[in-house]
Amino acid sequence: MERNDRGNFGSKLGVILASAGSAVGLGNIWRFPFETGNHGGAAFILIYLGCVLLMGIPILVAEFMIGRRSRANTARAYQKLAPGTQWRWVGRLCVLTGFLILSYYSVVAGWTLEFIVQAGTNSFAGKSPAEFIDLFNNFVSNPWRPLIWLIVFLLATHFVIVRGVEKGIEQSAKIMMPALFILLLVLVGCAVSLPGAGAGLKFLLEPDFSKVNASVLLGAMAQAFFSLSLGMGCLCTYASYFRKDTDLPKTAFNVAWIDTAVAVLAGFIIFPAAFSVGIQPDAGPSLIFITLPNVFQQAFGSLPWLSVILSVMFYVLLALAALTSTISLHEVVTAYLHEEFNMTRKKAAWLVTTGCIVIGIFCSLSLGVGKDYTLFGMTLFDLFDYVTAKIMLPVGGFFISIFAGWYIDRKIAWEEISNNGTLHPLIYKVLIFVLKFIAPVCIAFILINELGLL
Ligand code: PHE
């Protein structure tokens, strides 16, 4: 049933910070560096940038348009704009994807809390690179600690969500995002001035196209979707709280550049640091939990108090970046349950939180006691990452671009995207052209290739 008690973002800055808060998260600081490391550095980054431009920004605009026009949760949005059609399944797929991502994402988000404690108790002091690897491995394979942090993290998300759109989501983003930027810049400064950092910079800046293959293409596309929170109705849900005068293309552009800048800056922290302490950049998901403690050690070993302060700050801000993203994931599912099943927001939020805790526990255990149980050669955790980021998000993005490019009424599209006619018609035409042809064809090509259907 339709509810008319929907919240709204209060200010333009709030809109940008909350949307950028959804986009900026572990995807930028945790996933981007290790995907870049696994896929050969600069060439991956260039392809990634191409994906952001060719698919990311247009699909962002499409999600904004669908959300603001329908003023409903993402599942209902399609029902409203395409009543009586099968499009409603796209909305439901989005909600399911959000739920699954939130479950495994919160596991890693929980790790950041453990590392705040480790950093704060000065347990990085005097450790060798090998000991940092042990520290991390012992922690993730501990049967309890990661689970407790997972629950704490989901509860923190829960409490922001129950405070509502303006007081919860918007206010928290206004505090957390500026803090994140300041810290990133400080850390980039520290990392690039480490001895031996040059090799890391080279890795980031000198493309080696001989490493590019189908899996690099898929990795870059998946990363663009994941990092921009695309293909699963997150920004569509946020846009349903935008005001009529919010400029959609401009907001999309701002979100995209902020997100990309943070990812690249994170690369400028991790790689110079990793090379400087002699760690291979393809360490995978554990990269930032092993290399960064090393950076703090090496750079400030002689000033232990500074090392403690900076490392605590880094993990606090990593946690905050993750929190602004888990809030947006949670909101997709909460808004859906709240509006579709006529339950209170609080009850809907509890259902989501509990469901994610249960699934998250399995994902977390799959990295420790359950690591011998694999499916298609992957642990449950890796399987969730693969299926959601590499399949569900691109599939969602494919349908969103077809919906926006081909199905939706042109008049509606123009009204929403043109910002009361102030957008240059050429930009509008280019956006629609990309949504009609380029984005769906690229996504389909990359997916078909990866799944071996060609
Ligand atoms: N974009 C977030 C990040 O980079 C993750 C995310 C994915 C959030 C999908 C919402 C939806 O960490």
Boltz pocket constraint, residues with backbone or C-beta under 6 A from the ligand:
constraints:
  - pocket:
      binder: B
      contacts: [[A, 22], [A, 23], [A, 24], [A, 25], [A, 26], [A, 27], [A, 28], [A, 101], [A, 225], [A, 226], [A, 227], [A, 228], [A, 229], [A, 230], [A, 232], [A, 234], [A, 321], [A, 325], [A, 326], [A, 328], [A, 329]]
      max_distance: 6.0
